[in-house]
Each structure stands twice: as C-alpha cells, then as structure tokens.
Amino acid sequence: MQKVMAYLHSKKVDENRGEKEEVEIIGQNTENGVTTYIVKTQAGVKCTAIFNPFSCAYYAADVYGVIREG
C-alpha cells in the first residue's frame, strides 16, 4: 500500500483547498483514461480521491465520496 499526502474535503480551508493529511491508497480504478483512487484517511474513512497533474496533488472526497461497506 502506498501512502501519499492529500487535501481533504472535510478540512476545507478556502474555496480551493483543504488541509493536507497522509492517506493510504488501497485501490484504484481507471475508466476512459481517468484514474480514481480508493483511499483510507487517518480517521479510517474509505473514500474516493483523484490526482490533479496540474497542481501535482491528491484530493480526497471524504464528504461526498465516502465508500460504505456492505
């Protein structure tokens, strides 16, 4: 498993970015050339994330992209 720093939606500082936190990439899915990552936050939340090559940063959707098990 790979750990990366990601901006978390739940820790939004302004319109564009939240605070960064280390997350663990636990999976990924590529469709039509777009890769969506499945990450686990330090709080244990599993959610979707994307990598923006223009800002060279990961963005975790820990509010609207939460993955519930079962």
PDB file of N, CA, C and O in Angstrom:
ATOM      1  N   MET A   1       0.827  -1.176   0.000  1.00  0.00           N
ATOM      2  CA  MET A   1       0.000   0.000   0.000  1.00  0.00           C
ATOM      3  C   MET A   1       0.879   1.250   0.000  1.00  0.00           C
ATOM      4  O   MET A   1       1.924   1.296   0.649  1.00  0.00           O
ATOM      5  N   GLN A   2       0.443   2.231  -0.723  1.00  0.00           N
ATOM      6  CA  GLN A   2       1.192   3.479  -0.856  1.00  0.00           C
ATOM      7  C   GLN A   2       0.543   4.574  -0.011  1.00  0.00           C
ATOM      8  O   GLN A   2      -0.682   4.690   0.021  1.00  0.00           O
ATOM      9  N   LYS A   3       1.353   5.368   0.665  1.00  0.00           N
ATOM     10  CA  LYS A   3       0.841   6.498   1.431  1.00  0.00           C
ATOM     11  C   LYS A   3       1.241   7.786   0.715  1.00  0.00           C
ATOM     12  O   LYS A   3       2.376   7.942   0.265  1.00  0.00           O
ATOM     13  N   VAL A   4       0.278   8.705   0.621  1.00  0.00           N
ATOM     14  CA  VAL A   4       0.503   9.993  -0.042  1.00  0.00           C
ATOM     15  C   VAL A   4      -0.162  11.090   0.783  1.00  0.00           C
ATOM     16  O   VAL A   4      -1.015  10.816   1.627  1.00  0.00           O
ATOM     17  N   MET A   5       0.232  12.316   0.532  1.00  0.00           N
ATOM     18  CA  MET A   5      -0.412  13.468   1.157  1.00  0.00           C
ATOM     19  C   MET A   5      -1.560  13.901   0.246  1.00  0.00           C
ATOM     20  O   MET A   5      -1.399  13.977  -0.972  1.00  0.00           O
ATOM     21  N   ALA A   6      -2.721  14.184   0.843  1.00  0.00           N
ATOM     22  CA  ALA A   6      -3.904  14.579   0.067  1.00  0.00           C
ATOM     23  C   ALA A   6      -4.641  15.709   0.770  1.00  0.00           C
ATOM     24  O   ALA A   6      -4.663  15.793   1.998  1.00  0.00           O
ATOM     25  N   TYR A   7      -5.242  16.572  -0.035  1.00  0.00           N
ATOM     26  CA  TYR A   7      -6.134  17.594   0.510  1.00  0.00           C
ATOM     27  C   TYR A   7      -7.472  16.926   0.811  1.00  0.00           C
ATOM     28  O   TYR A   7      -8.029  16.240  -0.046  1.00  0.00           O
ATOM     29  N   LEU A   8      -7.990  17.122   2.023  1.00  0.00           N
ATOM     30  CA  LEU A   8      -9.257  16.515   2.420  1.00  0.00           C
ATOM     31  C   LEU A   8     -10.387  17.531   2.293  1.00  0.00           C
ATOM     32  O   LEU A   8     -10.265  18.679   2.719  1.00  0.00           O
ATOM     33  N   HIS A   9     -11.483  17.084   1.701  1.00  0.00           N
ATOM     34  CA  HIS A   9     -12.633  17.954   1.527  1.00  0.00           C
ATOM     35  C   HIS A   9     -13.206  18.393   2.876  1.00  0.00           C
ATOM     36  O   HIS A   9     -13.649  19.534   3.011  1.00  0.00           O
ATOM     37  N   SER A  10     -13.204  17.517   3.865  1.00  0.00           N
ATOM     38  CA  SER A  10     -13.773  17.831   5.176  1.00  0.00           C
ATOM     39  C   SER A  10     -12.949  18.869   5.941  1.00  0.00           C
ATOM     40  O   SER A  10     -13.437  19.464   6.901  1.00  0.00           O
ATOM     41  N   LYS A  11     -11.722  19.082   5.523  1.00  0.00           N
ATOM     42  CA  LYS A  11     -10.848  20.050   6.192  1.00  0.00           C
ATOM     43  C   LYS A  11     -10.574  21.240   5.284  1.00  0.00           C
ATOM     44  O   LYS A  11      -9.448  21.728   5.189  1.00  0.00           O
ATOM     45  N   LYS A  12     -11.628  21.694   4.621  1.00  0.00           N
ATOM     46  CA  LYS A  12     -11.510  22.782   3.661  1.00  0.00           C
ATOM     47  C   LYS A  12     -11.087  24.075   4.346  1.00  0.00           C
ATOM     48  O   LYS A  12     -11.663  24.472   5.359  1.00  0.00           O
ATOM     49  N   VAL A  13     -10.075  24.725   3.782  1.00  0.00           N
ATOM     50  CA  VAL A  13      -9.558  25.975   4.314  1.00  0.00           C
ATOM     51  C   VAL A  13     -10.173  27.153   3.565  1.00  0.00           C
ATOM     52  O   VAL A  13     -10.551  28.155   4.173  1.00  0.00           O
ATOM     53  N   ASP A  14     -10.271  27.029   2.243  1.00  0.00           N
ATOM     54  CA  ASP A  14     -10.888  28.060   1.423  1.00  0.00           C
ATOM     55  C   ASP A  14     -11.640  27.388   0.289  1.00  0.00           C
ATOM     56  O   ASP A  14     -11.887  26.183   0.351  1.00  0.00           O
ATOM     57  N   GLU A  15     -12.011  28.128  -0.744  1.00  0.00           N
ATOM     58  CA  GLU A  15     -12.783  27.554  -1.861  1.00  0.00           C
ATOM     59  C   GLU A  15     -12.051  26.438  -2.584  1.00  0.00           C
ATOM     60  O   GLU A  15     -12.680  25.517  -3.104  1.00  0.00           O
ATOM     61  N   ASN A  16     -10.740  26.510  -2.620  1.00  0.00           N
ATOM     62  CA  ASN A  16      -9.978  25.601  -3.462  1.00  0.00           C
ATOM     63  C   ASN A  16      -9.327  24.431  -2.733  1.00  0.00           C
ATOM     64  O   ASN A  16      -9.231  23.341  -3.296  1.00  0.00           O
ATOM     65  N   ARG A  17      -8.886  24.628  -1.515  1.00  0.00           N
ATOM     66  CA  ARG A  17      -8.105  23.581  -0.864  1.00  0.00           C
ATOM     67  C   ARG A  17      -8.463  23.396   0.601  1.00  0.00           C
ATOM     68  O   ARG A  17      -8.925  24.313   1.278  1.00  0.00           O
ATOM     69  N   GLY A  18      -8.233  22.181   1.058  1.00  0.00           N
ATOM     70  CA  GLY A  18      -8.365  21.862   2.471  1.00  0.00           C
ATOM     71  C   GLY A  18      -6.991  21.633   3.058  1.00  0.00           C
ATOM     72  O   GLY A  18      -5.978  21.889   2.409  1.00  0.00           O
ATOM     73  N   GLU A  19      -6.959  21.157   4.271  1.00  0.00           N
ATOM     74  CA  GLU A  19      -5.680  20.815   4.889  1.00  0.00           C
ATOM     75  C   GLU A  19      -5.205  19.484   4.325  1.00  0.00           C
ATOM     76  O   GLU A  19      -6.013  18.633   3.953  1.00  0.00           O
ATOM     77  N   LYS A  20      -3.897  19.311   4.266  1.00  0.00           N
ATOM     78  CA  LYS A  20      -3.332  18.046   3.793  1.00  0.00           C
ATOM     79  C   LYS A  20      -3.212  17.058   4.945  1.00  0.00           C
ATOM     80  O   LYS A  20      -2.979  17.426   6.097  1.00  0.00           O
ATOM     81  N   GLU A  21      -3.377  15.796   4.590  1.00  0.00           N
ATOM     82  CA  GLU A  21      -3.239  14.711   5.553  1.00  0.00           C
ATOM     83  C   GLU A  21      -2.698  13.501   4.812  1.00  0.00           C
ATOM     84  O   GLU A  21      -2.970  13.327   3.624  1.00  0.00           O
ATOM     85  N   GLU A  22      -1.944  12.675   5.493  1.00  0.00           N
ATOM     86  CA  GLU A  22      -1.454  11.449   4.879  1.00  0.00           C
ATOM     87  C   GLU A  22      -2.604  10.449   4.769  1.00  0.00           C
ATOM     88  O   GLU A  22      -3.290  10.165   5.751  1.00  0.00           O
ATOM     89  N   VAL A  23      -2.804   9.922   3.565  1.00  0.00           N
ATOM     90  CA  VAL A  23      -3.819   8.896   3.323  1.00  0.00           C
ATOM     91  C   VAL A  23      -3.139   7.685   2.701  1.00  0.00           C
ATOM     92  O   VAL A  23      -2.041   7.785   2.155  1.00  0.00           O
ATOM     93  N   GLU A  24      -3.799   6.555   2.791  1.00  0.00           N
ATOM     94  CA  GLU A  24      -3.273   5.312   2.227  1.00  0.00           C
ATOM     95  C   GLU A  24      -4.091   4.929   1.002  1.00  0.00           C
ATOM     96  O   GLU A  24      -5.312   4.793   1.082  1.00  0.00           O
ATOM     97  N   ILE A  25      -3.419   4.756  -0.129  1.00  0.00           N
ATOM     98  CA  ILE A  25      -4.100   4.301  -1.345  1.00  0.00           C
ATOM     99  C   ILE A  25      -4.292   2.796  -1.227  1.00  0.00           C
ATOM    100  O   ILE A  25      -3.324   2.043  -1.122  1.00  0.00           O
ATOM    101  N   ILE A  26      -5.570   2.357  -1.244  1.00  0.00           N
ATOM    102  CA  ILE A  26      -5.855   0.933  -1.082  1.00  0.00           C
ATOM    103  C   ILE A  26      -6.432   0.309  -2.355  1.00  0.00           C
ATOM    104  O   ILE A  26      -6.684  -0.895  -2.400  1.00  0.00           O
ATOM    105  N   GLY A  27      -6.637   1.123  -3.379  1.00  0.00           N
ATOM    106  CA  GLY A  27      -7.147   0.605  -4.645  1.00  0.00           C
ATOM    107  C   GLY A  27      -7.243   1.710  -5.667  1.00  0.00           C
ATOM    108  O   GLY A  27      -7.085   2.889  -5.352  1.00  0.00           O
ATOM    109  N   GLN A  28      -7.505   1.309  -6.904  1.00  0.00           N
ATOM    110  CA  GLN A  28      -7.697   2.297  -7.960  1.00  0.00           C
ATOM    111  C   GLN A  28      -8.517   1.704  -9.088  1.00  0.00           C
ATOM    112  O   GLN A  28      -8.568   0.488  -9.270  1.00  0.00           O
ATOM    113  N   ASN A  29      -9.165   2.595  -9.850  1.00  0.00           N
ATOM    114  CA  ASN A  29      -9.976   2.194 -10.983  1.00  0.00           C
ATOM    115  C   ASN A  29      -9.723   3.187 -12.105  1.00  0.00           C
ATOM    116  O   ASN A  29      -9.836   4.396 -11.899  1.00  0.00           O
ATOM    117  N   THR A  30      -9.383   2.690 -13.291  1.00  0.00           N
ATOM    118  CA  THR A  30      -9.166   3.562 -14.439  1.00  0.00           C
ATOM    119  C   THR A  30     -10.253   3.312 -15.462  1.00  0.00           C
ATOM    120  O   THR A  30     -10.462   2.185 -15.910  1.00  0.00           O
ATOM    121  N   GLU A  31     -10.947   4.388 -15.828  1.00  0.00           N
ATOM    122  CA  GLU A  31     -12.023   4.305 -16.809  1.00  0.00           C
ATOM    123  C   GLU A  31     -11.918   5.502 -17.740  1.00  0.00           C
ATOM    124  O   GLU A  31     -11.861   6.645 -17.286  1.00  0.00           O
ATOM    125  N   ASN A  32     -11.893   5.241 -19.036  1.00  0.00           N
ATOM    126  CA  ASN A  32     -11.761   6.291 -20.046  1.00  0.00           C
ATOM    127  C   ASN A  32     -10.537   7.169 -19.811  1.00  0.00           C
ATOM    128  O   ASN A  32     -10.585   8.378 -20.039  1.00  0.00           O
ATOM    129  N   GLY A  33      -9.458   6.574 -19.362  1.00  0.00           N
ATOM    130  CA  GLY A  33      -8.215   7.300 -19.138  1.00  0.00           C
ATOM    131  C   GLY A  33      -8.156   8.099 -17.850  1.00  0.00           C
ATOM    132  O   GLY A  33      -7.170   8.791 -17.596  1.00  0.00           O
ATOM    133  N   VAL A  34      -9.194   8.013 -17.036  1.00  0.00           N
ATOM    134  CA  VAL A  34      -9.233   8.749 -15.762  1.00  0.00           C
ATOM    135  C   VAL A  34      -9.106   7.751 -14.618  1.00  0.00           C
ATOM    136  O   VAL A  34      -9.885   6.803 -14.524  1.00  0.00           O
ATOM    137  N   THR A  35      -8.125   7.967 -13.754  1.00  0.00           N
ATOM    138  CA  THR A  35      -7.921   7.080 -12.616  1.00  0.00           C
ATOM    139  C   THR A  35      -8.534   7.681 -11.365  1.00  0.00           C
ATOM    140  O   THR A  35      -8.246   8.820 -11.000  1.00  0.00           O
ATOM    141  N   THR A  36      -9.383   6.898 -10.714  1.00  0.00           N
ATOM    142  CA  THR A  36      -9.956   7.261  -9.425  1.00  0.00           C
ATOM    143  C   THR A  36      -9.334   6.332  -8.389  1.00  0.00           C
ATOM    144  O   THR A  36      -9.292   5.117  -8.583  1.00  0.00           O
ATOM    145  N   TYR A  37      -8.861   6.893  -7.313  1.00  0.00           N
ATOM    146  CA  TYR A  37      -8.218   6.116  -6.255  1.00  0.00           C
ATOM    147  C   TYR A  37      -9.192   5.882  -5.109  1.00  0.00           C
ATOM    148  O   TYR A  37     -10.083   6.692  -4.853  1.00  0.00           O
ATOM    149  N   ILE A  38      -9.005   4.762  -4.428  1.00  0.00           N
ATOM    150  CA  ILE A  38      -9.719   4.472  -3.190  1.00  0.00           C
ATOM    151  C   ILE A  38      -8.685   4.663  -2.094  1.00  0.00           C
ATOM    152  O   ILE A  38      -7.638   4.014  -2.094  1.00  0.00           O
ATOM    153  N   VAL A  39      -8.987   5.563  -1.155  1.00  0.00           N
ATOM    154  CA  VAL A  39      -8.026   5.854  -0.090  1.00  0.00           C
ATOM    155  C   VAL A  39      -8.674   5.668   1.269  1.00  0.00           C
ATOM    156  O   VAL A  39      -9.896   5.653   1.410  1.00  0.00           O
ATOM    157  N   LYS A  40      -7.811   5.526   2.263  1.00  0.00           N
ATOM    158  CA  LYS A  40      -8.261   5.427   3.651  1.00  0.00           C
ATOM    159  C   LYS A  40      -7.585   6.560   4.414  1.00  0.00           C
ATOM    160  O   LYS A  40      -6.359   6.668   4.430  1.00  0.00           O
ATOM    161  N   THR A  41      -8.406   7.411   5.049  1.00  0.00           N
ATOM    162  CA  THR A  41      -7.864   8.537   5.803  1.00  0.00           C
ATOM    163  C   THR A  41      -7.360   8.069   7.162  1.00  0.00           C
ATOM    164  O   THR A  41      -7.555   6.915   7.544  1.00  0.00           O
ATOM    165  N   GLN A  42      -6.717   8.966   7.878  1.00  0.00           N
ATOM    166  CA  GLN A  42      -6.226   8.624   9.215  1.00  0.00           C
ATOM    167  C   GLN A  42      -7.373   8.345  10.174  1.00  0.00           C
ATOM    168  O   GLN A  42      -7.190   7.642  11.169  1.00  0.00           O
ATOM    169  N   ALA A  43      -8.560   8.889   9.887  1.00  0.00           N
ATOM    170  CA  ALA A  43      -9.741   8.631  10.719  1.00  0.00           C
ATOM    171  C   ALA A  43     -10.414   7.310  10.349  1.00  0.00           C
ATOM    172  O   ALA A  43     -11.413   6.931  10.961  1.00  0.00           O
ATOM    173  N   GLY A  44      -9.871   6.605   9.348  1.00  0.00           N
ATOM    174  CA  GLY A  44     -10.428   5.318   8.950  1.00  0.00           C
ATOM    175  C   GLY A  44     -11.525   5.404   7.908  1.00  0.00           C
ATOM    176  O   GLY A  44     -12.181   4.400   7.628  1.00  0.00           O
ATOM    177  N   VAL A  45     -11.747   6.580   7.322  1.00  0.00           N
ATOM    178  CA  VAL A  45     -12.779   6.768   6.300  1.00  0.00           C
ATOM    179  C   VAL A  45     -12.245   6.297   4.946  1.00  0.00           C
ATOM    180  O   VAL A  45     -11.182   6.730   4.501  1.00  0.00           O
ATOM    181  N   LYS A  46     -12.998   5.405   4.299  1.00  0.00           N
ATOM    182  CA  LYS A  46     -12.654   4.980   2.935  1.00  0.00           C
ATOM    183  C   LYS A  46     -13.429   5.856   1.973  1.00  0.00           C
ATOM    184  O   LYS A  46     -14.648   5.991   2.086  1.00  0.00           O
ATOM    185  N   CYS A  47     -12.711   6.459   1.013  1.00  0.00           N
ATOM    186  CA  CYS A  47     -13.356   7.370   0.080  1.00  0.00           C
ATOM    187  C   CYS A  47     -12.599   7.407  -1.238  1.00  0.00           C
ATOM    188  O   CYS A  47     -11.523   6.824  -1.376  1.00  0.00           O
ATOM    189  N   THR A  48     -13.182   8.102  -2.198  1.00  0.00           N
ATOM    190  CA  THR A  48     -12.539   8.262  -3.491  1.00  0.00           C
ATOM    191  C   THR A  48     -11.589   9.459  -3.446  1.00  0.00           C
ATOM    192  O   THR A  48     -11.732  10.367  -2.626  1.00  0.00           O
ATOM    193  N   ALA A  49     -10.625   9.426  -4.347  1.00  0.00           N
ATOM    194  CA  ALA A  49      -9.675  10.525  -4.468  1.00  0.00           C
ATOM    195  C   ALA A  49      -9.219  10.601  -5.919  1.00  0.00           C
ATOM    196  O   ALA A  49      -9.280   9.621  -6.660  1.00  0.00           O
ATOM    197  N   ILE A  50      -8.766  11.780  -6.302  1.00  0.00           N
ATOM    198  CA  ILE A  50      -8.192  11.964  -7.638  1.00  0.00           C
ATOM    199  C   ILE A  50      -6.825  12.603  -7.495  1.00  0.00           C
ATOM    200  O   ILE A  50      -6.504  13.202  -6.468  1.00  0.00           O
ATOM    201  N   PHE A  51      -6.023  12.465  -8.548  1.00  0.00           N
ATOM    202  CA  PHE A  51      -4.739  13.148  -8.607  1.00  0.00           C
ATOM    203  C   PHE A  51      -4.838  14.200  -9.690  1.00  0.00           C
ATOM    204  O   PHE A  51      -5.189  13.891 -10.829  1.00  0.00           O
ATOM    205  N   ASN A  52      -4.533  15.442  -9.346  1.00  0.00           N
ATOM    206  CA  ASN A  52      -4.546  16.536 -10.311  1.00  0.00           C
ATOM    207  C   ASN A  52      -3.112  16.778 -10.767  1.00  0.00           C
ATOM    208  O   ASN A  52      -2.287  17.255  -9.988  1.00  0.00           O
ATOM    209  N   PRO A  53      -2.803  16.447 -12.041  1.00  0.00           N
ATOM    210  CA  PRO A  53      -1.424  16.602 -12.519  1.00  0.00           C
ATOM    211  C   PRO A  53      -0.989  18.064 -12.645  1.00  0.00           C
ATOM    212  O   PRO A  53       0.210  18.345 -12.657  1.00  0.00           O
ATOM    213  N   PHE A  54      -1.923  18.983 -12.736  1.00  0.00           N
ATOM    214  CA  PHE A  54      -1.575  20.394 -12.864  1.00  0.00           C
ATOM    215  C   PHE A  54      -1.101  20.981 -11.541  1.00  0.00           C
ATOM    216  O   PHE A  54      -0.197  21.816 -11.523  1.00  0.00           O
ATOM    217  N   SER A  55      -1.703  20.552 -10.435  1.00  0.00           N
ATOM    218  CA  SER A  55      -1.281  21.028  -9.115  1.00  0.00           C
ATOM    219  C   SER A  55      -0.358  20.018  -8.425  1.00  0.00           C
ATOM    220  O   SER A  55       0.183  20.289  -7.353  1.00  0.00           O
ATOM    221  N   CYS A  56      -0.186  18.845  -9.058  1.00  0.00           N
ATOM    222  CA  CYS A  56       0.634  17.755  -8.503  1.00  0.00           C
ATOM    223  C   CYS A  56       0.171  17.392  -7.092  1.00  0.00           C
ATOM    224  O   CYS A  56       0.984  17.235  -6.181  1.00  0.00           O
ATOM    225  N   ALA A  57      -1.152  17.261  -6.924  1.00  0.00           N
ATOM    226  CA  ALA A  57      -1.706  16.971  -5.607  1.00  0.00           C
ATOM    227  C   ALA A  57      -2.875  16.005  -5.706  1.00  0.00           C
ATOM    228  O   ALA A  57      -3.587  15.960  -6.709  1.00  0.00           O
ATOM    229  N   TYR A  58      -3.058  15.229  -4.633  1.00  0.00           N
ATOM    230  CA  TYR A  58      -4.218  14.353  -4.497  1.00  0.00           C
ATOM    231  C   TYR A  58      -5.304  15.121  -3.760  1.00  0.00           C
ATOM    232  O   TYR A  58      -5.019  15.948  -2.894  1.00  0.00           O
ATOM    233  N   TYR A  59      -6.554  14.836  -4.114  1.00  0.00           N
ATOM    234  CA  TYR A  59      -7.718  15.439  -3.474  1.00  0.00           C
ATOM    235  C   TYR A  59      -8.660  14.311  -3.058  1.00  0.00           C
ATOM    236  O   TYR A  59      -9.149  13.564  -3.905  1.00  0.00           O
ATOM    237  N   ALA A  60      -8.913  14.186  -1.760  1.00  0.00           N
ATOM    238  CA  ALA A  60      -9.760  13.118  -1.232  1.00  0.00           C
ATOM    239  C   ALA A  60     -11.158  13.646  -0.946  1.00  0.00           C
ATOM    240  O   ALA A  60     -11.324  14.659  -0.267  1.00  0.00           O
ATOM    241  N   ALA A  61     -12.161  12.948  -1.471  1.00  0.00           N
ATOM    242  CA  ALA A  61     -13.569  13.337  -1.308  1.00  0.00           C
ATOM    243  C   ALA A  61     -14.160  12.629  -0.101  1.00  0.00           C
ATOM    244  O   ALA A  61     -15.020  11.759  -0.239  1.00  0.00           O
ATOM    245  N   ASP A  62     -13.689  13.013   1.097  1.00  0.00           N
ATOM    246  CA  ASP A  62     -14.125  12.327   2.312  1.00  0.00           C
ATOM    247  C   ASP A  62     -15.456  12.842   2.849  1.00  0.00           C
ATOM    248  O   ASP A  62     -15.831  12.518   3.976  1.00  0.00           O
ATOM    249  N   VAL A  63     -16.168  13.632   2.069  1.00  0.00           N
ATOM    250  CA  VAL A  63     -17.518  14.064   2.433  1.00  0.00           C
ATOM    251  C   VAL A  63     -18.530  13.411   1.500  1.00  0.00           C
ATOM    252  O   VAL A  63     -19.436  12.713   1.955  1.00  0.00           O
ATOM    253  N   TYR A  64     -18.378  13.637   0.192  1.00  0.00           N
ATOM    254  CA  TYR A  64     -19.344  13.128  -0.782  1.00  0.00           C
ATOM    255  C   TYR A  64     -18.899  11.821  -1.455  1.00  0.00           C
ATOM    256  O   TYR A  64     -19.713  11.153  -2.092  1.00  0.00           O
ATOM    257  N   GLY A  65     -17.646  11.458  -1.326  1.00  0.00           N
ATOM    258  CA  GLY A  65     -17.144  10.246  -1.969  1.00  0.00           C
ATOM    259  C   GLY A  65     -16.896   9.091  -1.029  1.00  0.00           C
ATOM    260  O   GLY A  65     -16.095   8.206  -1.330  1.00  0.00           O
ATOM    261  N   VAL A  66     -17.574   9.086   0.108  1.00  0.00           N
ATOM    262  CA  VAL A  66     -17.366   8.036   1.123  1.00  0.00           C
ATOM    263  C   VAL A  66     -17.872   6.695   0.589  1.00  0.00           C
ATOM    264  O   VAL A  66     -18.944   6.610  -0.010  1.00  0.00           O
ATOM    265  N   ILE A  67     -17.086   5.667   0.817  1.00  0.00           N
ATOM    266  CA  ILE A  67     -17.446   4.314   0.383  1.00  0.00           C
ATOM    267  C   ILE A  67     -17.872   3.533   1.614  1.00  0.00           C
ATOM    268  O   ILE A  67     -17.092   3.305   2.539  1.00  0.00           O
ATOM    269  N   ARG A  68     -19.115   3.138   1.595  1.00  0.00           N
ATOM    270  CA  ARG A  68     -19.653   2.363   2.714  1.00  0.00           C
ATOM    271  C   ARG A  68     -19.615   0.877   2.351  1.00  0.00           C
ATOM    272  O   ARG A  68     -19.919   0.491   1.223  1.00  0.00           O
ATOM    273  N   GLU A  69     -19.245   0.075   3.305  1.00  0.00           N
ATOM    274  CA  GLU A  69     -19.138  -1.364   3.078  1.00  0.00           C
ATOM    275  C   GLU A  69     -20.468  -2.040   3.362  1.00  0.00           C
ATOM    276  O   GLU A  69     -21.221  -1.636   4.248  1.00  0.00           O
ATOM    277  N   GLY A  70     -20.737  -3.092   2.575  1.00  0.00           N
ATOM    278  CA  GLY A  70     -21.928  -3.900   2.841  1.00  0.00           C
ATOM    279  C   GLY A  70     -23.045  -3.492   2.047  1.00  0.00           C
ATOM    280  O   GLY A  70     -24.124  -4.074   2.153  1.00  0.00           O
TER     281      GLY A  70
END
